Amino acid sequence: MKLEYIVRGEQRNLLGLIQMIATTEGVRGFWNGNLVNILRTAPFKSINFYAYDTYRGQLLKLSGNEVTTNFERFIAGAAAGVTACLLCLPLDTVRTVMVAPGGEALGGVVGAFRHMVQTEGFFSLYKGLVPSLVSMAPAGAVFYGIYDIQ
């Protein structure tokens, strides 16, 4: 429903939107794009945690400290957020294209991916990269800056 408001500029109130989706698409319509969201979220979180541990370990080696400092956690978290974003943004872009008007005609994840690459080129999968990085670096920094506080 969030994507209906974002992508289609839905003008109905929440109850009206719920009724419209239920009527036109049935109960299944509430989960449109959810498979791609799961396919995006699982690798994103996995990459994020792995990258954080890797960056934090490298920063510990560089500093020679026995315990990660707040600053090192902050930097490792920002770098992890950027890494996960760079690797997983194409799935987010494909998900958005799939729920946009006309997206259902593209034939699912593979069809949307293929369509984007063939018509707009590989880098079309990275639409919105700068805003994504601008939001993920600080979010990762704050999350991991707090996550590992001892």
SULRA-V920518 format. One record per backbone hydrogen bond with DSSP energy under -0.5 kcal/mol. NH is the residue of the N-H (numbers start at 1). CO is the residue of the C=O. E is the energy in kcal/mol with one decimal. If there is no record, write none. Layout:
# SULRA-V920518
NH|CO|E / NH|CO|E
This chain:
# SULRA-V920518
5|1|-1.7 / 6|2|-2.2 / 7|3|-3.2 / 8|3|-0.8 / 8|4|-1.0 / 10|4|-1.5 / 17|13|-2.4 / 18|14|-2.5 / 19|15|-2.3 / 20|16|-2.3 / 21|17|-2.6 / 22|18|-2.5 / 23|19|-2.3 / 24|20|-2.7 / 25|21|-2.7 / 26|21|-0.9 / 26|22|-0.7 / 29|26|-1.3 / 30|27|-1.7 / 31|28|-1.9 / 32|29|-1.1 / 34|31|-2.3 / 37|33|-1.8 / 38|34|-2.5 / 39|35|-2.8 / 40|36|-1.7 / 41|37|-2.9 / 42|38|-2.2 / 43|39|-0.6 / 44|40|-1.8 / 45|41|-2.8 / 46|42|-2.2 / 47|43|-3.2 / 48|44|-2.5 / 49|45|-2.6 / 50|46|-2.5 / 51|47|-3.2 / 52|48|-2.3 / 53|49|-2.4 / 54|50|-2.4 / 55|51|-3.3 / 56|52|-2.9 / 57|53|-2.2 / 58|54|-2.3 / 59|55|-2.5 / 60|56|-2.2 / 61|57|-2.1 / 62|58|-2.3 / 63|59|-2.4 / 64|60|-2.2 / 73|69|-2.3 / 74|70|-2.4 / 75|71|-2.6 / 76|72|-2.8 / 77|73|-2.5 / 78|74|-2.2 / 79|75|-2.6 / 80|76|-2.3 / 81|77|-2.3 / 82|78|-2.2 / 83|79|-2.5 / 84|80|-2.7 / 85|81|-2.1 / 86|82|-2.7 / 87|83|-2.0 / 88|84|-2.0 / 89|85|-2.1 / 91|88|-0.9 / 92|88|-1.3 / 93|89|-2.7 / 94|90|-2.6 / 95|91|-2.2 / 96|92|-2.2 / 97|93|-2.4 / 98|94|-2.4 / 99|95|-1.4 / 100|96|-1.0 / 103|100|-2.8 / 105|102|-1.2 / 106|103|-1.6 / 107|104|-0.8 / 111|107|-0.9 / 112|108|-2.7 / 113|109|-2.7 / 114|110|-2.9 / 115|111|-2.7 / 116|112|-2.4 / 117|113|-2.3 / 118|114|-2.8 / 119|115|-2.6 / 120|116|-2.5 / 121|116|-0.8 / 121|117|-1.0 / 124|121|-1.6 / 125|122|-1.9 / 126|123|-1.6 / 127|124|-1.4 / 129|126|-1.6 / 132|128|-1.9 / 133|129|-2.9 / 134|130|-2.8 / 135|131|-1.6 / 136|132|-2.6 / 137|133|-2.4 / 138|134|-0.6 / 139|135|-1.5 / 140|136|-3.1 / 141|137|-2.3 / 142|138|-2.7 / 143|139|-2.7 / 144|140|-2.6 / 145|141|-2.0 / 146|142|-1.7 / 147|143|-2.6 / 148|144|-1.3 / 149|146|-1.4
